[in-house]
């Protein structure tokens, strides 16, 4: 009897220990070396059926276009099955992919937004896309600013997929109602303010303008005026460890925004897409927003929508460019050579002009290939839909400087959050711009220092 | 009372499911958090640097964190005291015996049945600065333009009211149960002795309800500190600025947006200690005053 009891207790303890072990096991694989990219092997496209997974953040109508893309690829390639999975927002998709990698269950391909670029580069968990290319794709085919954004030392690290930038949307009906010419949108902030005030004075709108993704719009302003956002050429000639968000330029922009907010011209509209609704409802005539909102805004607006280049600040600032945002497709190094070859087939397919055109028309994102752009032009698409040409002309007309390429930062997600909070504190809560930006920069620099210490460990 | 089991191991086996659940969902993650709170960890978790107490010292020097503490305390005070008094008032009214009140009482628990996400969406739409019905009514009645997106005070008020409303049904049910289990003889005797309804409530009903009140006090405090993440996430996202950056939301931001695992772990440990202390203090202090029958 006593013997049995001991046995039972022992069995119970054993179960507990097993459970503990199972839970604790995946916690600390410290210092794990990543696999070097399998260069030569990847080219082999065997006859064996291969399945690859593709995690993406495309929901709603964009998700449907992705499904269509994947289905038609699978039909054309009977040996390859791409399993596409919607894994939540960009931030969630990135977090999930990293967590899955940790647990040894990574997807083959993951779509990561521009903010996650440095993280992916330093992760040691990816196969750079340039290593897969055996001369089948001419990288110069990729639209210049997009290629450069995702390249390090001239080598492309991920497959450009959905790229967008910021532009100015405006309500043409309000222009007419206030006696302004709807076909001459403002080109500077001073003109924007004057137009906004004229429209407000005419009693047509309550406010002047709002913006989605304000921290991103601030980054755009830096790049657009050829101002570096961080040291080491925006983190492109080496890991950035200092942000310049509190520079004279940053202070000037935020002081202007604060003044305009005080005067009721700038209507704060949240950190993502919340500003779209009041714009559509006619509360203000101008909206700064990603081009990826274009299709949605055109569909929902009951007024004539105009689009224009981002406005410039008066003053002696250089000419830069608006920065590419959106997503890029990364290949994880857990993929077998067969899967890598299959992923490369898929990448090539997404990049083919036919698919790039379908993608552009269905979503409003840029066509990523120059040929696709030329084909769209020949077809007369841009004359038919001039709003679809605006952002494209904007990024193609910009300068090619380090500042204009956009910034790469370690843990950019957190830094954008810090800057976003600072903008709210200045614009909404009326705090001193320089002081608040200094504080935000100190916080951001701390994040960069921590990041650097981990990368260099 | 003691139960005798024929086999000494049986009670342990019967206990094991709950022990295992507690271990997996509470003890192991807590120990893991404690461990990680001494490290700086990269996003993949593949690199760790031991930093000692640095995460904690940074935490208490971090103005953003201290701000979160203040915001959370303000929020909790509103939710606990506002919520408990409102629900007690409603429960007393709903406890009267009129025709149809049974249905009415049932309807009162509806807010609790909603998921936080849906409740937050409803409130967000009602109070939306540009097209919300309620914010429109507020503006036409008082001239105040209510905007939880652009006014820090409005945002915290909005969130507090919404969170309180969400918890009302739960509180009311417990208060109603307390009220209905009260022996009517006590109140009758008090009436005969000449106590008016005000005196009857404060001298008899309220003290007799104190176990319920105490229980709800703890539940609401825990709710205000721990369970409001969904509402913040869907409506204000901690903003504007850091006006509604509650402790749980700050933890989420640092841990899951910033992927700063070590720093977030330190926060979770502090939060755990805070709430544990709070509960112990509440039990100690309030235990002596509560009338248990």
Interface residues (C-beta under 8 A of the other chain):
Chain A: X4 X5 X8 X9 X12 X15 X16 X19 X20 X23 X24 X27 X28 X29 X30 X31 X32 X91 X95 X98 X101 X102 X119 X123 X124 X125 X267 X268 X269 X270 X271 X274 X277 X278 X281 X283 X411 X413 X414 X417 X421 X424 X425 X428 X429 X431 X439 X443 X447 X450 X451 X453 X454 X455 X457
Chain B: X7 X8 X9 X12 X13 X16 X20 X23 X24 X28 X32 X40 X41 X42 X43 X44 X45 X46 X47 X48 X49 X63 X64 X129 X130 X131 X149 X150 X151 X152 X237 X238 X239 X240 X241 X242 X243 X253 X254 X256 X257 X258 X259 X260
